[in-house]
Amino acid sequence: MHGDLSIGDLSRQAGVKVTTIRFYEGAGLMPKPPRSEGDRRLYDAGHVRRLSFIRHARELGFEMADVRALLELSDRPEGDCGLADEIAGRHLTAVEAKIAKLTALKGELERMLDCCGHGAVAECRVIEALADHGLCGGDH
């Protein structure tokens, strides 16, 4: 299966849009494929694997620079995976911080709704809290 996939085939197999493939090629994350005599891009199973790797890393929220570093590591399978662990650890810390912020946000919204009398807008606790952050009752 060397070089017999069109960009549309690659798109379908990897689950990404053609424009995304071109973006990753332009960003240097995907190697430029060879071209046929008719100037058609020719992709193979290696391109599918690499593009699937990129898609999965992006779905997990890794930044482009981290995806690039992880790809470089995956291109050297005999190397030390310490940097991969470091990148994943930093990302986990960032995800945990986002979860903490979202948990606090959830609590704030629940307090706003719990205090609302569900009457007229003039007495609406949600509107009051949005107008004055001090009324939220959170630790800010």
N, CA and C of each residue as an Amber inpcrd file, in Angstrom:
protein
   420
   0.8310000  -1.1870000   0.0000000   0.0000000   0.0000000   0.0000000
   0.8740000   1.2480000   0.0000000   1.8130000   1.3170000  -0.9140000
   2.7190000   2.4470000  -0.9760000   2.2220000   3.4760000  -1.9750000
   1.8300000   4.6340000  -1.4690000   1.5010000   5.7510000  -2.3210000
   0.2730000   5.5950000  -3.1900000  -0.6860000   4.8150000  -2.7550000
  -1.8590000   4.6400000  -3.6030000  -3.1120000   5.2890000  -3.0480000
  -2.9760000   6.1530000  -2.0750000  -4.1310000   6.8560000  -1.5050000
  -4.1770000   8.2880000  -2.0160000  -5.3600000   8.7200000  -2.3990000
  -5.5550000  10.1300000  -2.7400000  -5.7220000  10.9090000  -1.4390000
  -5.7080000  12.2210000  -1.5330000  -5.9140000  13.0430000  -0.3380000
  -7.3150000  12.8050000   0.2360000  -8.2930000  12.5500000  -0.6330000
  -9.6440000  12.2430000  -0.1660000  -9.6930000  10.9250000   0.5810000
  -8.9530000   9.9120000   0.0870000  -8.8740000   8.6190000   0.7720000
  -8.2210000   8.7930000   2.1500000  -7.1320000   9.5490000   2.1710000
  -6.4430000   9.8100000   3.4370000  -7.3810000  10.5170000   4.4050000
  -8.1150000  11.4900000   3.9100000  -9.0620000  12.2390000   4.7220000
 -10.0760000  11.3030000   5.3770000 -10.6490000  10.4210000   4.5800000
 -11.6580000   9.4850000   5.1040000 -11.0490000   8.4960000   6.1000000
  -9.8860000   7.9510000   5.7820000  -9.2810000   6.9440000   6.6640000
  -8.8340000   7.5280000   7.9930000  -8.3460000   8.7520000   7.9790000
  -7.8560000   9.3740000   9.2150000  -8.9350000  10.1630000   9.9360000
 -10.0580000  10.4080000   9.2690000 -11.1490000  11.1280000   9.9160000
 -10.9170000  12.6160000  10.0680000 -10.2210000  13.2160000   9.1090000
  -9.9940000  14.6610000   9.1250000 -10.3490000  15.2370000   7.7570000
 -10.5530000  16.5380000   7.7120000 -10.8850000  17.2060000   6.4580000
  -9.6310000  17.3830000   5.5990000  -9.8400000  17.4710000   4.3060000
  -8.7390000  17.6920000   3.3710000  -8.0000000  18.9790000   3.7240000
  -8.7320000  20.0200000   4.0940000  -8.0850000  21.2930000   4.4540000
  -7.1900000  21.1240000   5.6720000  -7.5700000  20.2290000   6.5810000
  -6.7510000  19.9650000   7.7650000  -5.4490000  19.2870000   7.3580000
  -5.5270000  18.3610000   6.4270000  -4.3160000  17.6870000   5.9380000
  -3.3720000  18.7180000   5.3440000  -3.9040000  19.5910000   4.5170000
  -3.0620000  20.6210000   3.8950000  -2.4720000  21.5620000   4.9460000
  -3.2710000  21.8880000   5.9710000  -2.7670000  22.7360000   7.0580000
  -1.5940000  22.0570000   7.7630000  -1.7430000  20.7740000   8.1040000
  -0.6710000  20.0550000   8.7860000   0.5630000  19.9020000   7.8970000
   0.3550000  19.7520000   6.6090000   1.5010000  19.7090000   5.6990000
   2.2180000  21.0530000   5.7090000   1.4520000  22.1360000   5.6350000
   2.0320000  23.4800000   5.6520000   2.7460000  23.7890000   6.9530000
   2.2320000  23.2320000   8.0490000   2.8390000  23.4540000   9.3690000
   4.0430000  22.5440000   9.6050000   4.2860000  21.6310000   8.6750000
   5.4330000  20.7320000   8.8120000   5.1800000  19.5120000   9.6820000
   3.9340000  19.2920000  10.0870000   3.6250000  18.1150000  10.9000000
   3.4580000  16.8620000  10.0420000   2.9960000  17.0700000   8.8360000
   2.8510000  15.9760000   7.8700000   3.8780000  16.1900000   6.7670000
   4.5870000  15.1250000   6.3900000   5.5440000  15.2950000   5.2930000
   4.8170000  15.5230000   3.9760000   5.4160000  16.3070000   3.1180000
   4.8510000  16.5070000   1.7870000   4.9140000  15.1560000   1.0650000
   3.7990000  14.7310000   0.5090000   3.7890000  13.4270000  -0.1550000
   4.4230000  13.5050000  -1.5440000   4.8670000  12.3660000  -2.0360000
   5.3100000  12.3710000  -3.4380000   4.1020000  12.6190000  -4.3290000
   4.3740000  12.9580000  -5.5720000   3.2900000  13.2340000  -6.5110000
   3.4030000  12.3010000  -7.7140000   2.2490000  12.0160000  -8.2570000
   2.1930000  11.1810000  -9.4550000   2.6380000  12.0000000 -10.6600000
   2.7690000  11.3420000 -11.7900000   3.1260000  12.0680000 -13.0210000
   2.0630000  13.1060000 -13.3540000   0.8240000  12.8310000 -12.9360000
  -0.2670000  13.7880000 -13.1450000  -0.3420000  14.8340000 -12.0460000
   0.6730000  14.9150000 -11.1940000   0.7900000  15.8850000 -10.0960000
  -0.2290000  15.6610000  -8.9810000  -0.7210000  14.4240000  -8.8560000
  -1.6410000  14.0760000  -7.7760000  -0.8340000  13.6400000  -6.5600000
  -1.2250000  14.0990000  -5.3940000  -0.5490000  13.6920000  -4.1570000
  -0.7890000  12.2130000  -3.9210000   0.2610000  11.5090000  -3.5060000
   0.1800000  10.0690000  -3.2760000   0.5220000   9.7690000  -1.8210000
  -0.4580000   9.2900000  -1.0840000  -0.2910000   8.9910000   0.3360000
  -0.2490000   7.4900000   0.5470000   0.2920000   7.0840000   1.7140000
   0.3580000   5.6640000   2.0300000  -0.0550000   5.4430000   3.4890000
   0.0840000   4.2260000   3.9590000  -0.3320000   3.8630000   5.3190000
   0.4290000   4.6630000   6.3730000   1.6680000   5.0170000   6.1060000
   2.4380000   5.8330000   7.0530000   1.8110000   7.2030000   7.2560000
   1.3070000   7.7670000   6.1820000   0.6090000   9.0540000   6.2880000
  -0.6660000   8.9060000   7.1270000  -1.3790000   7.8090000   6.9260000
  -2.6040000   7.5640000   7.7000000  -2.2640000   7.4840000   9.1820000
  -1.2090000   6.7180000   9.5210000  -0.8070000   6.5730000  10.9370000
  -0.4040000   7.9220000  11.5400000   0.3940000   8.6750000  10.8110000
   0.8670000   9.9620000  11.3260000  -0.2890000  10.9390000  11.5070000
  -1.1640000  11.0020000  10.5270000  -2.3020000  11.9030000  10.6110000
  -3.2430000  11.4790000  11.7330000  -3.4340000  10.1950000  11.9250000
  -4.2690000   9.7020000  13.0270000  -3.6470000  10.0590000  14.3730000
  -2.3260000   9.9650000  14.4630000  -1.5960000  10.3580000  15.6750000
  -1.8610000  11.8330000  15.9760000  -1.6980000  12.6820000  14.9560000
  -1.9060000  14.1290000  15.1310000  -3.3450000  14.4020000  15.5570000
  -4.2980000  13.7930000  14.8670000  -5.7140000  14.0130000  15.1820000
  -6.0070000  13.6230000  16.6240000  -5.5060000  12.4630000  17.0510000
  -5.7690000  12.0040000  18.4130000  -5.1290000  12.9380000  19.4400000
  -3.8880000  13.3460000  19.1820000  -3.2140000  14.2690000  20.1070000
  -3.9700000  15.5850000  20.2110000  -4.4580000  16.1000000  19.0880000
  -5.2090000  17.3560000  19.1030000  -6.5430000  17.1810000  19.8180000
  -7.2010000  16.0200000  19.6120000  -8.4580000  15.7580000  20.3200000
  -8.2430000  15.7270000  21.8260000  -7.0710000  15.2800000  22.2630000
  -6.7450000  15.2590000  23.6880000  -6.3200000  16.6310000  24.1930000
  -6.2440000  17.6140000  23.2920000  -5.9680000  18.9880000  23.6900000
  -4.5130000  19.3940000  23.6720000  -3.6270000  18.5640000  23.1390000
  -2.2190000  18.9430000  23.0800000  -2.0450000  20.1100000  22.1140000
  -1.2120000  21.0660000  22.5040000  -0.8930000  22.2100000  21.6650000
  -0.0470000  21.7500000  20.4820000  -0.0440000  22.5370000  19.4200000
   0.6960000  22.1760000  18.2170000   2.1810000  21.9420000  18.4960000
   2.7880000  22.7760000  19.3230000   4.2110000  22.6070000  19.6270000
   4.4540000  21.2660000  20.3110000   3.5530000  20.8750000  21.1960000
   3.6950000  19.5800000  21.8730000   3.4670000  18.4280000  20.9010000
   2.5150000  18.5840000  19.9830000   2.2820000  17.5510000  18.9690000
   3.5450000  17.3890000  18.1310000   4.1480000  18.5060000  17.7510000
   5.3870000  18.4590000  16.9620000   6.4800000  17.7010000  17.7280000
   6.6440000  18.0220000  19.0010000   7.6680000  17.3570000  19.8050000
   7.3700000  15.8670000  19.9520000   6.1040000  15.5260000  20.1510000
   5.7260000  14.1130000  20.2900000   5.9430000  13.3620000  18.9750000
   5.6730000  14.0110000  17.8580000   5.9310000  13.3920000  16.5570000
   7.4260000  13.1420000  16.3660000   8.2370000  14.1160000  16.7450000
   9.6870000  13.9430000  16.6330000  10.1470000  12.7640000  17.4800000
   9.5650000  12.6290000  18.6650000   9.9040000  11.4800000  19.5160000
   9.4570000  10.1680000  18.8740000   8.2520000  10.1620000  18.2980000
   7.7510000   8.9290000  17.6950000   8.5590000   8.5430000  16.4590000
   9.2240000   9.5180000  15.8500000  10.0840000   9.2290000  14.7050000
  11.4040000   8.5790000  15.1290000  11.6980000   8.5990000  16.4250000
  12.9150000   7.9780000  16.9680000  12.5190000   6.9720000  18.0520000
  11.9330000   5.8370000  17.6790000  11.3930000   4.8910000  18.6580000
  12.4290000   4.3200000  19.6230000  13.6940000   4.3900000  19.2840000
  14.7270000   3.8660000  20.1830000  15.1210000   4.8740000  21.2630000
  14.6360000   6.0910000  21.1520000  14.9950000   7.1480000  22.0920000
  14.2980000   7.0210000  23.4410000  14.7200000   7.8720000  24.3500000
  14.1690000   7.9300000  25.7030000  12.8060000   8.6290000  25.6590000
  11.8520000   8.1080000  26.4020000  10.5050000   8.6990000  26.3880000
  10.3060000   9.7220000  27.5090000  11.3720000  10.1460000  28.1480000
  11.2580000  11.1140000  29.2350000  10.5780000  12.4020000  28.8260000
  10.8990000  12.8950000  27.6330000  10.2720000  14.1330000  27.1710000
   8.7810000  13.9250000  26.9260000   8.4120000  12.7710000  26.4030000
   6.9800000  12.4770000  26.1900000   6.2500000  12.4850000  27.5300000
   6.8670000  11.8900000  28.5450000   6.2670000  11.8920000  29.8780000
   6.1300000  13.3110000  30.4170000   7.1600000  14.1220000  30.1870000
   7.1360000  15.5140000  30.6500000   6.0160000  16.2970000  29.9610000
   5.8920000  16.1290000  28.6570000   4.8470000  16.8240000  27.9020000
   3.4740000  16.3950000  28.3980000   3.2640000  15.0930000  28.5400000
   1.9730000  14.5800000  29.0130000   1.6980000  15.0480000  30.4430000
   2.7230000  15.1010000  31.2810000   2.5560000  15.5730000  32.6590000
   2.1490000  17.0310000  32.7180000   2.7750000  17.8600000  31.8900000
   2.4000000  19.2860000  31.8250000   0.9600000  19.4290000  31.3580000
   0.5980000  18.6300000  30.3860000  -0.7660000  18.7020000  29.8610000
  -1.7740000  18.2470000  30.9130000  -1.4480000  17.2070000  31.6520000
  -2.3200000  16.7360000  32.7260000  -2.5130000  17.8280000  33.7730000
  -1.4540000  18.5110000  34.1320000  -1.5510000  19.6060000  35.0980000
  -2.4830000  20.7040000  34.5770000  -2.3560000  21.0320000  33.3020000
  -3.2240000  22.0480000  32.7010000  -4.6790000  21.5890000  32.6840000
  -4.9090000  20.3170000  32.3760000  -6.2740000  19.7720000  32.3600000
  -6.8630000  19.8060000  33.7660000  -6.0690000  19.4330000  34.7630000
  -6.5540000  19.4710000  36.1490000  -6.9180000  20.8860000  36.5680000
  -6.1300000  21.8770000  36.1310000  -6.4360000  23.2760000  36.4500000
  -7.7500000  23.6960000  35.7770000  -7.9590000  23.2630000  34.5460000
  -9.2100000  23.5820000  33.8450000 -10.3980000  22.9300000  34.5480000
 -10.2170000  21.6990000  34.9900000 -11.2950000  21.0060000  35.7050000
 -11.6380000  21.7560000  36.9890000 -10.6160000  22.2200000  37.7090000
 -10.8640000  22.9760000  38.9460000 -11.6340000  24.2590000  38.6490000
 -11.2670000  24.9560000  37.5750000 -11.9820000  26.1800000  37.2000000
 -13.4250000  25.8690000  36.8030000 -13.6170000  24.7960000  36.0460000
 -14.9700000  24.4230000  35.6350000 -15.8130000  23.9870000  36.8290000
 -15.2020000  23.3230000  37.7800000 -15.9180000  22.9080000  38.9890000
 -16.3630000  24.1360000  39.7750000 -15.4610000  25.1280000  39.8840000
 -15.8160000  26.3690000  40.5740000 -16.9310000  27.0930000  39.8130000
 -16.8450000  27.1180000  38.5010000 -17.8760000  27.7400000  37.6800000
 -19.2170000  27.0450000  37.8810000 -19.2020000  25.7360000  37.9140000
 -20.4280000  24.9660000  38.1270000 -21.0510000  25.3360000  39.4730000
 -20.2310000  25.4180000  40.5100000 -20.7360000  25.7920000  41.8290000
 -21.3280000  27.1790000  41.8440000 -20.6660000  28.0930000  41.1380000
 -21.1560000  29.4640000  41.0740000 -22.5220000  29.5160000  40.3780000
 -22.6450000  28.8100000  39.2730000 -23.9130000  28.7800000  38.5460000
 -25.0090000  28.1110000  39.3700000 -24.6680000  27.0520000  40.0760000
 -25.6600000  26.3820000  40.9340000 -26.1430000  27.3130000  42.0430000
 -25.2130000  28.0720000  42.6610000 -25.5920000  29.0280000  43.7140000
 -26.5010000  30.1130000  43.1540000 -26.1620000  30.5930000  41.9580000
 -26.9970000  31.6290000  41.3420000 -28.4110000  31.1040000  41.1130000
 -28.5100000  29.9080000  40.5940000 -29.8220000  29.3390000  40.3070000
 -30.5850000  28.9950000  41.5880000 -29.8740000  28.4900000  42.5910000
 -30.5190000  28.1330000  43.8600000 -31.0970000  29.3590000  44.5570000
 -30.4380000  30.5090000  44.3990000 -30.8860000  31.7270000  45.0640000
 -31.9550000  32.4720000  44.2730000 -32.1640000  32.0790000  43.0700000
 -33.1350000  32.7880000  42.2310000 -34.5510000  32.3960000  42.6460000
 -35.4030000  33.3860000  42.7930000 -36.7880000  33.1290000  43.1800000
 -37.6710000  32.7820000  41.9970000 -37.1060000  32.7920000  40.8000000
 -37.8270000  32.4490000  39.5780000 -39.0600000  33.3390000  39.3740000
 -38.9250000  34.5840000  39.8140000 -40.0240000  35.5450000  39.6400000
 -39.6820000  36.5400000  38.5510000 -39.8420000  37.7950000  38.8770000
 -39.6090000  38.8730000  37.9230000 -38.1120000  39.1250000  37.7560000
 -37.7450000  39.6050000  36.5890000 -36.3420000  39.8940000  36.2980000
 -35.7850000  40.9010000  37.3020000 -36.6100000  41.8140000  37.7750000
 -36.1490000  42.8340000  38.7310000 -35.5730000  42.2090000  39.9980000
 -36.0560000  41.0190000  40.3830000 -35.5420000  40.3410000  41.5820000
 -34.7010000  39.1010000  41.2330000 -34.2890000  38.9660000  39.9960000
 -33.5880000  37.7660000  39.5410000 -32.1680000  37.7170000  40.0760000
 -31.8760000  36.7010000  40.8300000 -30.5500000  36.5220000  41.4300000
 -29.4780000  36.2980000  40.3500000 -29.8390000  35.6420000  39.2770000
 -28.8780000  35.4120000  38.1890000 -28.4390000  36.7450000  37.6070000
 -29.3930000  37.6130000  37.3080000 -29.0800000  38.9260000  36.7410000
 -28.2720000  39.7490000  37.7430000 -28.6630000  39.7240000  39.0180000
 -27.9350000  40.4680000  40.0550000 -26.4860000  39.9840000  40.1540000
 -26.2900000  38.6790000  40.1940000 -24.9460000  38.1160000  40.3390000
 -24.0710000  38.4450000  39.1380000 -24.6580000  38.4400000  37.9480000
 -23.8730000  38.7760000  36.7640000 -23.4800000  40.2450000  36.7590000
 -24.3410000  41.0940000  37.3300000 -24.0580000  42.5220000  37.3860000
 -23.0120000  42.8580000  38.4510000 -22.9320000  42.0460000  39.5030000
 -22.0050000  42.2870000  40.6050000 -21.3470000  40.9760000  41.0150000
 -20.1150000  40.7510000  40.5690000 -19.4230000  39.4860000  40.8110000
 -19.3000000  39.1730000  42.3110000 -19.2950000  40.2010000  43.1340000
 -19.2110000  39.9950000  44.5880000 -20.4170000  39.2220000  45.1430000
 -21.5200000  39.2210000  44.4340000 -22.7170000  38.5120000  44.8810000
 -22.6860000  37.0180000  44.5520000 -21.6870000  36.5870000  43.8130000
 -21.6380000  35.1880000  43.3970000 -21.4470000  34.2510000  44.5840000
 -20.7280000  34.6820000  45.5690000 -20.5330000  33.8380000  46.7450000
 -19.3650000  32.8740000  46.6030000 -18.6310000  32.9730000  45.5120000
 -17.4740000  32.1050000  45.3240000 -16.2560000  32.6880000  45.9670000
 -15.1850000  31.9090000  46.0190000 -13.9170000  32.3640000  46.5920000
 -13.0740000  32.9790000  45.4690000 -13.1680000  34.2940000  45.3040000
 -12.4300000  34.9390000  44.2160000 -11.5390000  35.9700000  44.7860000
